[in-house]
Amino acid sequence: MHQPNKILTPVHISKADAQHLLHQMLRIRRFEEKAAEMYTQGHIKGFLHLYIGEEAVAVGIMDALQPEDGVVATYREHGHALAKGVSANSIMAEMFGKEEGCSRGRGGSMHLFDAETRFFGGNAIVGGHLPLAVGLALADKMQQKQVVTACFFGEGAVAEGEFHESLNLAALWQTPVLFVCENNGYAMGTALDLSESEMDIHAKAASYQIPSEVVDGMDVLAVRQAAERAAAHIRSGKGPYFLECRTYRFRAHSMFDAELYRDKSEVEEWKKYGPITSFIKRLKNQDLISEAEILELENQVAAEVNESVKFAESGTLESEANLLRFVYSEKKLVM
C-alpha cells in the first residue's frame, strides 16, 4: 500500500492559476458532499460512488486537455464530468432521475454522458470502457484528428482481460489514448498486495511498450505536469501514454460499503495530506491565497451546488408514454 506524500513542495504558478485549480477541486468536493446528503434523504437512488479525496487527478488531467479531447470514465465519474465542463445542474438532475439530466435521467450516477463536452460516459462495468476508449481514439486517428482520448479507471480494472487487450491494441495501432489509472490501493475493497503480484501498475503498461510513469495523485500540479507531458507525446503521433496516479478515496467504495477492509485511523491519516488540504497549505506558505479568498471561493462553489439541487428538484420526470423510448430502435428495417 502506497503512503501519503508528506513533503510540501513549492508552487511555481501564478496566483490566478493556483486559485483556479483550487476552485475546481472545491467544486468537486462540495458537489460530492451534497450528493451524499441528497442520497441519504432519498432524492438520489440506486448506486452512488463518491470521488472525495481523488479530486487532484480529475482536475490535473482535465486542465492539461483541450475542449476537443474526449474522456471516458468509470462509475465514479461526477468529478471528471464537472472538470470536463458538464454543468453541475445537468449532473445533479441526472442523479435525481430528471429529464433535464445529461442522460435524460435514464443513466443516473453511473452513466453520465454529454456529447457537447465530449464526455463519453461513466461506465458501470469494471474495465468495460477501456476498449471503448481505444475505439474512439482509433476513429480520431483515422480521421486525422490531433486529439486525445483520456480513459480513467481504477487499479481494480487491471485484473480484467479488457485492460490487457486494450493496452495491446492501443500499442499495436498507436492510438492517441491517455490511460489514467487512479490507484487508490483498495479497488472495491481488497488491498492491492492481496490482488496483484506486480503492484507497480505502470510496469504492466511498460510491458506493452507504452511509455508510463507514476504520479502523486494527491498533488494537482504533479498530475497536471505529467498529463501535459503525456498529451504532448500523444499529439505528436507517438501513440498511447500511461499514467499511474497514486491516490486515496476518503469515502467508502459506495454508499452501501461497510468499509471493513481498512482502519479508520488510516483514512484519517490520509486526510491530513489530502489534495485540497495540502494545496491550500502550499498556497498559504507562498502568499498565493488568503482566508478571505478561500471563503470567496467556497461561497461561489456553495452557490453553484445549491443551484444544482434546486434545478434538479424542479426538474420533470419522464412521462410514462416515453418509458419505452430508446429501448428499441425507432427506425424500421428496410429489406
N, C-alpha and C positions, 0 to 999 in steps of 0.2 A: 504493500500500500504506500503510495507516494505521500509526502508530508507537505504542509503549507510552507510557502516561502516567507520567512520572517525578516528578510532584508528589504528595507525601503530604499530603492534606488532613486536618484534624482529624476525629475521630469523635465525633458528638454523640448517643450512645446509652448505655444503661445497660451495666454490666459483664455482667450476665446475658444481655442481648440480644446483645452482642458475642461472647460465648463460644458462644452458641447458633449464630450464623452461622458462626463458625469451625469448630465441631464438625460442622456439616452439610457444609461444604466438605472437611474432612478425611475424612469418611466416604466421599465420592465419590472423592477422590484415592486413598486406600488400597484401596478396593474395586477400582478400575480397575487399580491396580498388581498386585493379587493376581490379577485376571482375566488380565492379560498373562502372569503366571507360570504360571497353570493352562493357558493356551493353549500355551505353549512346551513344557509337559510332556505335552501331548496329551489333557488332560481336557476341554478345550473345542475343538470342531471347527467347521469352516465359516468364516464371516467373523467378525471381531471389530474393532469400531471404538471406539477409546478417547476419552474425554472430557477427558483430562488437560490442564489449562490453561484450561478453559472453565467451571470449577465455579461461578464467581460468577454466571453467567447463570441456571443452573437454580435455585440456592439463592435468589437475589434475587427471581426471578419467583414461585417457589412460596411464598415467605414472604409475598407480597402477596395470594395467592389464599386462598379458603375451601375447606374439605373437599368441599363440594358442587360446586365448579367442576371442569370437565373439562380434560383435557390430551391433546393429540395430538402425537406426536413423530416424529423421524426414526429411522434405524437406529443413530444414535449416542446411544442413549437411556437407558443404565444410570443416569446421573446424574440425569436427570429423574425416572425411576421411584423411585429412592431418596428424592429430595427430596419427591416427592408422597406418600410413605408406603408404597410397596410394600416388603415386607421384603427384606433382604439375602439371607435364606435362600432365598426363592422365586425371586429373580433368579438367584442362583448355580446353584440346582438346574435352572433353565430352561436356562442356558447349558451345563450338563453333560448336557442331554437327558433329565432325570429326570422321572418322572410327578408328583413333588411341586412342579415348577416352576410359575410363574404361568400358563403356557400349556401345561401338562401335558408339557413337554419337546418339544413339536412346533414351537414357534416359534423357539427358540434366541435368540441375542444380538439379532437384528434385529427380533424380533416379540414383545416383552414386552407383556402385556395384563393388567389387573386391574380388573374391574368394580367391586369394592368401593371402591376409591380413585378411581374414575372416570378411570383411566389407560387411554385408548383406543388404546394400542398404539404401538410403534415401527413404522415402515413402510419397506420396502426400496426402494420406487420413489421416486426423487427428485421431489419436488413432488406426488406422487400423493395425499398425505394432506391437502393444503390444501382440496380440495373436501369431504373428509370433515368437516373442522373446520367449514366453513360449514354443512354439512347438520346436524351435531349442534347447532350454535348456533341454526339455524333451528327445529329441533324444540323446543329450550328456549323460544325466543321464542313459538312457537305455543301452548305450554303455560303461558305467562305466568310462567315461572321467572326470577328475577333472578339468574342465574348466568352465569359467564364460561367460554368455551372458549378455552384458550390453545393456540396452534399454533406449535410450534418448527420451524424449518427453516434450512438454511444458505443462503448467498448464491448457491450453485450452482443452487438451485431457482428463482432469479429468472429464469433463462434459459428456463424451461419455460412452456408455454402455460397450464398449470393455475394458475400464480401469478397471471397477469393475469385469467384467467377468475374465479378465486376472489375476488380483491380487488374486481373489478367487481360480482359478485353480492352480496358482503358489504355493499358500499356501497349498492347498489340496494335491498336487502332490510333494511338496517340491522340486521344480525345481530350478536349480542353476542360477537364474536371478538376476541381479543387476538393479533395476528400478531407473532411474535417471530423476527426474522431474526438468527441467530447468524453474523455476518460474520467469518470467520477469515482472509479475504484470499486464500485459495487454492482454495476449493471442494474438489474431489477432488485437484487437482494443477496447476491453472492460475491464475496470478496474476490478480487482479480486473481490472487495467488491460489485460489481454490478452483478456478475455472480455466486458466490459461498457463501452459507450461512456459511460454515466452511472454513475459509481462511487458516488455518494451514493444508496444503496439506498432510503433513506426518501423520496427525491424521487419515486420511482416510485409509492409509496403515495399521496403528496400529489396525484398526477395523477388518482387515483380519488376525490378529495375525502375521503380518510381522514386524520384527524389523525395526525401522525407525528413522531417525534423520534429523535435519535441519542444513544446512551448509551455510556459507557465500560464495556464488557463485562468488564473485569478488576476492576471496583470493585463489590463486592457491595452496598454501600449505595446507590450511584448507580443500580444496576439495580433494587433494591427500591423506591426512591423513585419512579422512573419507572413501575414496574409498579403502584404504588399509585395514581398519577395516572390511569393508563390504565384500571385496574379501576373506579375511581370514575366515570369518563366512561362506560364501558360499562354499568355497573349503573344509571346514571341514564336509560338508554334512548336514548342519543345515538349508538348504533351502534358499529362496529368502531374499533380503535385499532392503530397500528403502531409497533413499537419496533425500531430497528436497533442491535443490541448489538455493538459492535466488539471482538472478542475474538481469541484466538490459540491454536490447539491445539499443544501441545508434542510430541505424538507424531505419527507418520505417519498418513496417511488411514486405513489399515487395517494389519493385521499383514502384509499382502502388499506393501505400498507400499515401493518402493526409495527414495522421497523424494529424487528427483533435481532437483526444481523449486525448491529453496531451499537457501541456505547454512546449514551447521551453526552458524556464528557468529551468524547472525540469530536462530536458535532460542535459543541460549544468552543472547543479549542480552535477549530477551523474558522468559526465565525469571527474570531479576533483578527483574522488575516483575510477576511472576505474581500471581494473585488471592489466594493463600494467603500467600505471602511478604510482599507489600505490606500485607495486612491485619494480619498479626502485628506488623510494624514499627509500624504506626499504633497498635495496641493497647498495645504496649510503651511507646511515646512518651508515652502518657497514663495509664500505670499501670493499664490495664484487664486486664492479664494478666501472669502471671509464668511463668518457665521451669517451675516445678513444676506449674502449672495446665495448661500446654501438654502436659507429659508425661502428666498425668492424662487429658486428652482423647485423646491418642494411644493410651494404654493401653485406654481404653474402645472406641475405634474398632478397634484390633487384635483385641480380644476378639470384637467383633461380626463382623468379617471372617473371622477364623479359624473361628468357629462356622458361618458360612455355607458354608465349604468342607467342614467335617465333615458338615453337613446334606446337602450335595449328594453327597458321596462315599457316604453311607449310603442315598441315595435309590434308587428302583427304576426300572428301565427298563420301558416299557410292554410288555405281553405281545404275542407275535406274533398272537394271536387278536384283538387290538384294533387292529391296524395299519390296517385299512380303516375304522375308526370315524371319523366326521366327514368322510370323503372324499365320501360320498354321503348324501343325506338319508335318515333312518331312517323318515320318515313316508310312508305310501303315499298317492298321489294319488287322491282320490275324484272320480270323474267324475259 
